[in-house]
Amino acid sequence: MSFGGFFGLGEAFYTRPWGMLRFDPGHEASVVDITAVQLRAAPERSPEGGDPDHERAWEEHAHRHDNAAPYWGI
């Protein structure tokens, strides 16, 4: 997810766990039930992602932050 910025400058990027998504038939889209304040408090990412050697540690951190069950079942 990303928001903020102007013409792509100063934009903030946030990776949220898949388990936070739910499909809303009324909107015909996936939604996440979090506020802008909760999103801004989440760990921020670069648009390019991170070092692949550290991706699992990052995913564990993001899932703990959101109290979401990891998809890989640890």
Z-matrix of the N, CA and C atoms (Angstrom, degrees):
N
C 1 1.439
C 2 1.518 1 107.60
N 3 1.305 2 115.33 1 148.89
C 4 1.457 3 118.68 2 176.26
C 5 1.521 4 108.94 3 -145.11
N 6 1.321 5 115.61 4 154.36
C 7 1.449 6 120.58 5 174.30
C 8 1.513 7 109.24 6 -162.38
N 9 1.324 8 114.54 7 170.31
C 10 1.452 9 120.36 8 -179.63
C 11 1.512 10 110.95 9 83.05
N 12 1.275 11 115.57 10 -177.42
C 13 1.451 12 120.87 11 178.59
C 14 1.513 13 112.61 12 81.90
N 15 1.305 14 113.70 13 177.99
C 16 1.457 15 121.98 14 -179.01
C 17 1.518 16 107.17 15 -143.59
N 18 1.300 17 116.45 16 117.93
C 19 1.465 18 121.85 17 -176.27
C 20 1.527 19 112.06 18 53.43
N 21 1.338 20 116.18 19 39.01
C 22 1.465 21 121.09 20 177.16
C 23 1.514 22 115.02 21 84.70
N 24 1.316 23 118.58 22 -3.94
C 25 1.469 24 121.29 23 179.20
C 26 1.523 25 109.41 24 -96.19
N 27 1.307 26 116.73 25 132.72
C 28 1.454 27 121.58 26 178.07
C 29 1.517 28 113.93 27 77.63
N 30 1.313 29 116.88 28 13.61
C 31 1.453 30 121.50 29 -179.72
C 32 1.526 31 109.98 30 -73.47
N 33 1.334 32 117.31 31 143.92
C 34 1.459 33 122.52 32 178.01
C 35 1.527 34 109.02 33 -106.12
N 36 1.339 35 117.39 34 138.93
C 37 1.463 36 123.16 35 -177.82
C 38 1.523 37 109.79 36 -117.55
N 39 1.341 38 115.89 37 135.54
C 40 1.453 39 122.00 38 -178.10
C 41 1.524 40 109.07 39 -134.16
N 42 1.323 41 116.46 40 128.46
C 43 1.452 42 122.05 41 176.32
C 44 1.524 43 107.25 42 -97.42
N 45 1.320 44 117.13 43 119.10
C 46 1.459 45 121.60 44 -179.82
C 47 1.518 46 109.28 45 -110.63
N 48 1.327 47 117.92 46 148.87
C 49 1.465 48 121.14 47 179.75
C 50 1.536 49 112.09 48 -62.46
N 51 1.331 50 116.09 49 142.72
C 52 1.467 51 121.58 50 178.77
C 53 1.519 52 111.66 51 -57.27
N 54 1.335 53 117.30 52 -33.52
C 55 1.452 54 121.08 53 -178.30
C 56 1.519 55 114.03 54 -63.23
N 57 1.322 56 117.70 55 -14.05
C 58 1.458 57 120.98 56 178.46
C 59 1.528 58 112.08 57 -81.19
N 60 1.327 59 117.05 58 -17.41
C 61 1.461 60 120.45 59 -179.14
C 62 1.521 61 111.36 60 -79.36
N 63 1.312 62 115.64 61 144.43
C 64 1.458 63 120.79 62 170.53
C 65 1.525 64 107.22 63 -141.75
N 66 1.326 65 116.05 64 149.64
C 67 1.453 66 120.30 65 -179.89
C 68 1.518 67 109.20 66 -86.65
N 69 1.334 68 116.34 67 129.34
C 70 1.461 69 123.02 68 177.96
C 71 1.521 70 107.94 69 -107.97
N 72 1.345 71 117.99 70 105.43
C 73 1.469 72 120.05 71 -177.65
C 74 1.525 73 112.74 72 -61.23
N 75 1.325 74 117.38 73 -30.39
C 76 1.462 75 120.46 74 179.47
C 77 1.520 76 113.09 75 -63.29
N 78 1.317 77 116.04 76 -33.48
C 79 1.462 78 121.25 77 178.50
C 80 1.529 79 112.07 78 -99.91
N 81 1.341 80 115.82 79 -8.74
C 82 1.461 81 121.58 80 -175.35
C 83 1.528 82 111.09 81 52.23
N 84 1.334 83 114.13 82 45.22
C 85 1.466 84 120.25 83 -177.44
C 86 1.522 85 109.48 84 -155.65
N 87 1.311 86 115.74 85 162.84
C 88 1.457 87 121.10 86 172.64
C 89 1.519 88 108.43 87 -83.97
N 90 1.325 89 116.29 88 140.99
C 91 1.460 90 121.53 89 -179.34
C 92 1.527 91 109.24 90 -130.48
N 93 1.323 92 115.36 91 160.51
C 94 1.457 93 123.11 92 176.35
C 95 1.525 94 106.41 93 -125.63
N 96 1.314 95 116.41 94 126.02
C 97 1.463 96 120.99 95 -177.60
C 98 1.528 97 111.47 96 -88.64
N 99 1.338 98 116.33 97 70.31
C 100 1.454 99 121.43 98 174.65
C 101 1.526 100 108.01 99 -136.03
N 102 1.307 101 115.45 100 155.53
C 103 1.458 102 120.40 101 178.38
C 104 1.524 103 109.99 102 -88.02
N 105 1.321 104 115.88 103 166.41
C 106 1.466 105 120.54 104 176.53
C 107 1.527 106 110.39 105 -61.63
N 108 1.320 107 117.04 106 -35.52
C 109 1.467 108 121.20 107 178.89
C 110 1.528 109 110.09 108 -64.17
N 111 1.345 110 117.42 109 -44.30
C 112 1.465 111 121.01 110 178.31
C 113 1.525 112 110.65 111 -64.02
N 114 1.323 113 117.08 112 -39.70
C 115 1.458 114 120.03 113 179.57
C 116 1.519 115 111.19 114 -65.12
N 117 1.312 116 117.44 115 -43.66
C 118 1.473 117 120.51 116 -179.46
C 119 1.527 118 112.17 117 -66.56
N 120 1.342 119 117.09 118 -23.00
C 121 1.465 120 120.89 119 178.07
C 122 1.521 121 111.60 120 -82.03
N 123 1.330 122 117.45 121 -11.69
C 124 1.465 123 121.96 122 -178.38
C 125 1.524 124 110.50 123 -73.92
N 126 1.323 125 117.11 124 158.28
C 127 1.465 126 120.77 125 177.28
C 128 1.538 127 110.56 126 -62.13
N 129 1.305 128 116.73 127 132.14
C 130 1.468 129 122.54 128 -177.85
C 131 1.526 130 110.62 129 -89.67
N 132 1.336 131 115.74 130 149.68
C 133 1.468 132 122.50 131 178.72
C 134 1.518 133 110.05 132 -123.74
N 135 1.321 134 115.58 133 165.38
C 136 1.451 135 120.16 134 171.35
C 137 1.530 136 107.18 135 -87.42
N 138 1.329 137 119.15 136 158.41
C 139 1.467 138 119.70 137 179.03
C 140 1.525 139 112.89 138 -64.70
N 141 1.331 140 117.85 139 -21.75
C 142 1.467 141 122.06 140 -179.14
C 143 1.519 142 112.24 141 -84.14
N 144 1.322 143 118.42 142 -10.16
C 145 1.465 144 120.55 143 -175.36
C 146 1.509 145 109.95 144 88.87
N 147 1.304 146 115.75 145 -154.52
C 148 1.457 147 119.37 146 -176.82
C 149 1.504 148 112.13 147 -132.93
N 150 1.294 149 115.07 148 -172.68
C 151 1.454 150 123.03 149 177.69
C 152 1.534 151 108.57 150 -66.19
N 153 1.340 152 118.28 151 122.78
C 154 1.469 153 120.05 152 -178.30
C 155 1.527 154 113.94 153 -55.08
N 156 1.317 155 117.86 154 -28.27
C 157 1.461 156 120.48 155 178.47
C 158 1.528 157 111.93 156 -67.03
N 159 1.328 158 116.34 157 -20.86
C 160 1.461 159 120.47 158 -177.23
C 161 1.524 160 112.58 159 -108.71
N 162 1.322 161 118.33 160 3.65
C 163 1.457 162 121.01 161 -176.23
C 164 1.527 163 112.65 162 -60.68
N 165 1.314 164 119.69 163 -43.71
C 166 1.472 165 120.59 164 -178.71
C 167 1.515 166 110.25 165 -63.49
N 168 1.322 167 117.41 166 -42.30
C 169 1.467 168 120.21 167 178.02
C 170 1.525 169 110.17 168 -62.14
N 171 1.330 170 116.75 169 -40.09
C 172 1.468 171 120.68 170 178.06
C 173 1.529 172 110.24 171 -63.79
N 174 1.334 173 117.92 172 -45.36
C 175 1.458 174 121.41 173 179.99
C 176 1.527 175 110.94 174 -61.44
N 177 1.322 176 117.00 175 -42.53
C 178 1.462 177 120.15 176 178.06
C 179 1.526 178 110.33 177 -61.19
N 180 1.324 179 116.75 178 -42.52
C 181 1.463 180 121.50 179 178.63
C 182 1.528 181 110.84 180 -61.83
N 183 1.329 182 117.49 181 -46.31
C 184 1.469 183 121.38 182 -179.16
C 185 1.527 184 111.16 183 -64.02
N 186 1.330 185 117.66 184 -41.14
C 187 1.458 186 120.56 185 179.71
C 188 1.533 187 111.07 186 -66.98
N 189 1.330 188 117.08 187 -40.08
C 190 1.473 189 119.52 188 176.94
C 191 1.518 190 110.39 189 -63.83
N 192 1.334 191 117.16 190 -41.87
C 193 1.466 192 120.76 191 -179.09
C 194 1.528 193 111.05 192 -57.87
N 195 1.333 194 117.03 193 -42.08
C 196 1.458 195 122.25 194 -176.92
C 197 1.524 196 113.27 195 -93.92
N 198 1.326 197 116.87 196 4.19
C 199 1.463 198 121.55 197 -178.36
C 200 1.526 199 110.61 198 51.98
N 201 1.331 200 115.90 199 43.19
C 202 1.458 201 122.53 200 -178.97
C 203 1.524 202 109.96 201 -106.68
N 204 1.321 203 115.49 202 141.76
C 205 1.465 204 120.25 203 177.94
C 206 1.527 205 109.51 204 -68.98
N 207 1.324 206 118.49 205 130.34
C 208 1.465 207 120.49 206 178.85
C 209 1.523 208 111.58 207 -68.06
N 210 1.312 209 116.55 208 142.49
C 211 1.466 210 121.42 209 -179.35
C 212 1.515 211 112.54 210 -70.99
N 213 1.349 212 117.92 211 -18.50
C 214 1.459 213 120.66 212 -177.31
C 215 1.526 214 112.24 213 -92.24
N 216 1.329 215 117.94 214 -1.89
C 217 1.454 216 121.83 215 172.00
C 218 1.509 217 117.25 216 72.35
N 219 1.343 218 118.64 217 45.79
C 220 1.468 219 119.28 218 176.50
C 221 1.510 220 109.88 219 -80.01
